[in-house]
């Protein structure tokens, strides 16, 4: 169970950092490398949770939508 909690915490950190970067420099200008650099994580760690920038953006939109309703 500890592993699952850590995985969810990592996923949450990725989403928060992505939202911050999208707000700071825009979605088109933000690359996955920027998110990886900000979080000081490996590329593999990010790709474990999200297969692309688009899948990350979709997760952000879905979470925001779920909070609205």
C-alpha positions as CSV (number, residue, x, y, z in Angstrom):
1,X,0.0,0.0,0.0
2,X,2.9,2.4,0.7
3,X,4.0,2.0,-3.0
4,X,0.6,3.0,-4.2
5,X,0.5,6.1,-2.0
6,X,4.0,7.1,-3.2
7,X,2.9,6.6,-6.8
8,X,-0.1,8.8,-6.4
9,X,2.0,11.5,-4.7
10,X,4.4,11.5,-7.7
11,X,1.5,11.7,-10.1
12,X,0.1,14.6,-8.1
13,X,3.5,16.4,-8.2
14,X,3.7,16.0,-11.9
15,X,0.2,17.4,-12.4
16,X,0.8,20.4,-10.2
17,X,4.1,21.2,-11.9
18,X,2.6,20.9,-15.3
19,X,-0.2,23.3,-14.4
20,X,2.3,25.8,-13.0
21,X,4.4,25.6,-16.2
22,X,1.4,25.8,-18.5
23,X,0.4,28.9,-16.6
24,X,3.9,30.4,-16.6
25,X,5.1,29.8,-20.2
26,X,2.1,28.3,-21.9
27,X,1.0,24.9,-23.0
28,X,2.7,25.0,-26.4
29,X,6.1,26.2,-25.0
30,X,6.1,23.6,-22.2
31,X,7.8,20.3,-22.9
32,X,7.9,17.2,-20.8
33,X,11.6,17.9,-20.4
34,X,10.7,21.2,-18.6
35,X,8.4,19.3,-16.2
36,X,11.1,16.6,-15.6
37,X,13.7,19.3,-14.9
38,X,11.5,21.2,-12.5
39,X,10.7,18.0,-10.5
40,X,14.2,16.7,-10.8
41,X,12.9,13.3,-11.8
42,X,13.7,10.8,-14.5
43,X,12.1,10.6,-17.8
44,X,11.0,7.1,-16.9
45,X,9.2,8.3,-13.8
46,X,7.1,10.7,-15.8
47,X,6.4,8.3,-18.6
48,X,5.3,5.7,-16.0
49,X,2.3,8.0,-15.2
50,X,1.8,9.8,-18.6
51,X,2.6,8.6,-22.1
52,X,2.6,12.1,-23.6
53,X,2.0,15.8,-22.9
54,X,-1.4,15.3,-24.3
55,X,-2.3,12.5,-21.9
56,X,-1.0,14.7,-19.0
57,X,-3.2,17.6,-20.2
58,X,-6.2,15.3,-20.5
59,X,-5.6,14.2,-16.9
60,X,-5.5,17.8,-15.8
61,X,-8.7,18.6,-17.6
62,X,-10.5,15.5,-16.2
63,X,-9.5,16.3,-12.7
64,X,-10.6,19.9,-13.0
65,X,-13.9,18.8,-14.5
66,X,-14.5,16.3,-11.7
67,X,-14.0,19.0,-9.1
68,X,-16.5,21.2,-10.7
69,X,-19.3,18.7,-10.5
